[in-house]
Amino acid sequence: MLVGILPSLLIDGIESLLRRTRKAPLYSLEGRKENYDFSIIIPAYNEEKTIGETLSSLEIYKDKTLVVDDGSKDNTSEIAKNMGFEVIRNEENGKKINAIKKGLEVVGSKYTVLIDADTTLERPNELPKLIQALYDENLIAAGAHVLPKNPSNLLESLQYIEYKIAMEIGRKNTKNNICISGAFGAFDTKELKEITDIQIKNPKFEGEDFERTLYLIERGKIGYFSDFIVRTDVPKNLKEITDQRIRWQYGFLDKSLKFNKMLKRKDEIGATFWFNYLVNIGMHPLKLFFFYFFLLNPIDFILFYSAYSALTTSLFYSVASKEERKYLKYSFFYPLYSLYNLTLPTTIGYAKKLVKK
């Protein structure tokens, strides 16, 4: 029985241990001055339910914020205009990358911040410190600590656990941020414009943020600031998260294959790519095998489930604040959530990529 459960547990356990290599974040906002040489672009498509909250968190930067309405059929533009924000509009929906390009055409600042229309800043007054940190650390881009907004059901709470562990363990303690979330990112405007021009020639929604980050990594230093927190909407039901994760996994495999040259790097990025190729992609069939093996062996499944739940609980407890620990009660269900993502969205996402030319 133990022989059956050890391989899968070792995969996740070793991954967590490998990522927890440093005790302190590499980049912080502490002690930074303020730099206001930035613009904010918000690509928006049918976001009337969320854009008001997003713009409210950016009220102090109203003169720096541009909403790009990408052919919305609802009241997105009207809400933004009524709140006093500048709006430009594409009459036809051209996908997010086209909205970003349209916004960049009128941006003249040294730095540009991209924020999704369902995302809010927890401490917006610290944004100028983040911009100054880009300058101080000679970074061409940086990501932030992204967490779900106020989880209200089991699925959202499980995503909170997932995001928290990923941000605190997967990104906080790494030299290079391998994926700046599409929800929020700060960029050198010149670099962002050039990469957007490249991406728009072959636009794909899936993995767009991952691809953008990999292009940036080829050009300079990328950072991650765990003390700058943003909140974003996450899927509220099984259909929404399944659709989202299929796109994510399709994009992950698509961009991993496209940027396979990263395997030649002798740094942390190269090591991460090797790990993804060998463990996340290469061992996916093996993980599926063990999952079905567990289903056929109830005692093994109970042992595996208990150990996986204990591992998740331990990891989340080690990185969560006192307030966040209220979500610990949901960690018992995390193995089911993880196994669902492994067997359905990941498998479908990978399969779609492999059969699509």
N, C-alpha and C positions, 0 to 999 in steps of 0.2 A: 504493500500500500504506500509506504513512504517513498519507495523508488518511483512510484507513479506521480506523486504530487511535487517532488523536489524540483524537477526541471523548470516547471512554470513559475514556481515561487522564486527560484534562483534568478530567473530572468528579470523579474520586477525588483527583487531585493538588491541584486548587484547594480542595476541601473540607478536605484536611489542612492546607494552608497557611493557610486562613482561620481554622482553629481554633487554630493555634499562634501566638497573638497576644501571650502573656505568658510570661515566663521562670519566674516563681515562682507557686506556688499562692496563691490569694486568702485561703484560710483554713488555719490550721495549729493543731496541738495544743501546739506548743512554748511553754513558759512559762505554760501554763494552770494554774489551781488545780483542785481537785476538787469536784464537786458530786454528791451522792448522792441528790438528790431526783428519783429516776426509778424506774420499774417496767419489767419486761421481759415481753412477751407473746410466746409461741411458739404460733402456730396449727399444729395437727398432724393429719394424716389418714393413717393407715396408714404411719407413719414409724418402725417398730420397727428398721429397718436403720440408721438414721442419727441418731435422736434422742439416743442415748446419748453419741455423740461431741459433739453440740451442747451437751448439758447439762454434759458434763465441762469444756468451755471456759468455762462460766458458774458453776462451782462456788462461786466467791467471792461470787456474787450470788444464792445459793440463796433467801435470804429476800426477794428482790425479784422473783423469776421465777415466772411463772404459765404453765403448759402448758394450752392449751385443746384438748382432744381432740375433734375434730369428727366424732364418730360412727365412729371407727376400728373395723375388724373384726379387728385384730391386737393385739399386746401393747404398743402405744404407751403407754397409761396405766400399765400395770404397771411398765414400765421406768422411767418418770419417777418414779412413787411410790417404787419400790425405791431410787432414788437420792436420795430425800429431798426431791423438788420437789413443790410444790403443783400439783394437777391439778383442773380442772373439765371437765365433759364435756357435749357435745350428744349426745343419743341418736341423732339423725338427722343425716346429713351435710348441712350447710347452706352449703357452700362457704366459702372463706377469709374473705370479708368478714363472714359471720355469726359465725365464730369470733373474729375481731377485736372485733366488737361485744360479744360475750359477755364477753371479757376486760376490755374497757374499762368494763363495768358495775361492776367491783369495784376499779378502779384509782383511787387518790386522790392520786397524786404529780403534781408539776408537769409532768414529762416522761415520755413513754412510748417505749420502744424495741421495735420489731417485728423479730423474727428468725425466719427460716424454720427448720424442723426439720432441714434438711440443711446448715446453715450454722454455721461456727465463727468465733470471734474470734481473730485472730492474737496480739494483745496485749490480753487482756481487762482488765488492770489499768488501761488508759488510757481505758476507757469513761467514768469520771467526768470526765475532762478534756474529752471530747467534749460531755458534757452541760453543763459549765461554758461551753464555747465557744458553745453555743446562747444562753446567757444573755448572755455578753459581747458577742456580735455582733448581738444582738437578732434571732436567727433563729427561725422557727417550725418549721423542719424542716431536716434535713441527711442526706445520704447519705455512704457510705463507699466506699473503694477495694475493689471486689468482684473477686475472682479465682477461677478454678477450683481445686479441691483436687487436688494431686499428680497431674497427668495421667499416664496409664499406657498410652495408645495414640495413634495418629495423630490421630484425631478430637478427642480431648480436648486434645492439644497445639495443634492449630489453633485451638480455642476459646480457649486461653490467650493465643495471639497476638492474637486478635480482642479479647478483654476488655482486655488490657493496653494496646493502642493506643487503644481506645475510652475507657478511664478516664484515661489520661495525656494524650491529645490532645483527646478529645471533651468531657471534663468538667473536668479539672484547671484549665484556663485560661479558664473562663467565669465570668461574674458570677452566673449563675443556673443551678442544677442542674435541667435540664428533666425529668428522670425519676429519682426516688429508687427504687432497685432494691427489688423485693419481698423480696429476700434479707435486707436490713438497712436500717433507717431509724430515725432518732431524731426525735421530734415533740413539740411542745407538746400536752399531753394534751387541753386544751379544744378546740383547733383540730381535732385528730384525731377526737375524739368527734363534733363537728358535721359533719365531712366524711363520716365513716362512716355517720352517720344519713342523709345525702343519698344516698350510694352504695347503701345497702341497699334503698332504694326501687326501684331498677332495677339489681339486681346482675348484673354480667357478669364472668366470670373473665378474659376476654381484655382486656388493657390496664388492669387494675384499678390497678396501681401508677402507670402513666402518668397516668391520670385523677385519682388522688389528688394527685399532684404538681401538676397543672395547677390543681386547686381551691386548693391551698395557695399557688401563685404569685399567685393573685388576691387573697390575703389578707395576704401579707407576704413577707419575705426567706427564700430557700431557699439552703442552703449545701452544699458538697461538701468532704470532708476526705480528701485523697489520702494522708495519713500515718496514717490509721486503716484497717487492712486486714482484710477478712473473706474467708473461703474458703467456697465453696459447691460442691455437686455439680453437674455438668453432664452432658448426655446422653452416653452411652457408645457408642451405635451410630446408624446412619443413620436408622432408624425413629424413635427417640426425638427426635433433633434436628429431623427433618422435622416431627413433630407439634408440637414446641415452637415452632418458627419460624413455622409456619402460625398458631398462636395469637397469637404476638407481632405478626406483620404484620397480622392481622385487627384486633387491638386498637389497633395504631399508627394504621391508617387510620380506624378507628371513632372514636377519641378526637380525632384530628386534625380530622376533619370536625365533630365535636361542639363542639370548642373553636375553630372557625374565627375567632371574634372576636379571637383572639390575633394575627391578621394586622394588626389595627389598631394594635397597640402599636408605639411608636417606640423600643423598647429592644432588647436582645439577644434577648429571647424572641420578639419580633415578627420580627426578622431570621431567627432559627432556623426559625420557622414558614414564612416565605416560602421559605427554602432547602429545607425538607422538601417543601413543596407543589410547588415548581418542579423540584427535582432528584430527590428520593427517590420522589415519587409521580408527578409529571407526566412525568418523563423515563423512567419505568420501561419503557414500550413501546419507546422509543428504545434503551435499554440492551439489551433483548431482541433488537431488530433487529440491533444490532452484534454481539451474541453469535453469532447464526446466520450473519451475514455472515462472521465469522471462521472458523466451521466450514467454510464453503464456499470459503474462501481460505486454504489451509494456511500459506502464507508470512506472511500478515497475522496468523494465529493465533499462530504461533511468535513473531513480533515483539511482539505484544500480551502474550502469556504471559510472555515474558522481562522486558518492561518492568514489568508488574504485579508480578511476583515481586521485581524489584529495588526497586520502590517500597515494598512490604511489608517487605522485609528492612531497608531504610534506616530506615523509621519505627519498626519494632520495636527495632532496634539502638539507636536514639537515646533510647528510653525504658526499656529493659530494664536490670536490674542484671546484674552479672557472672554471678551464679548463673542468672538467667533466660535468659541468652543461649544456654544449652544447647538452647533450643527453636528457635534460628535455623535449624537444619538442616531444620526442617519448613516453613519459609517458601516453599520451592520449590513445595509443594503447595497453598499458600494460594489462588492464583487459581482452582484447581478447586473448592475449598471455597466461595469467594465466588461463583463462577458458578453453582454448584449452588443456593446459597441464593437467588440472584437469579431463577433460572429456574423453580424448583419451589415452595419454601415461600412466597416473596414473591408470586409470581403467584397461587397458590392462595388465600393469605390475602386479598389484595386482591379477587380474584374473589368469594370467599365473602361479603365485606362488600358488594360492589356489587350482588349478586343477592339479598341478604337484606334484607328490609324491617324 
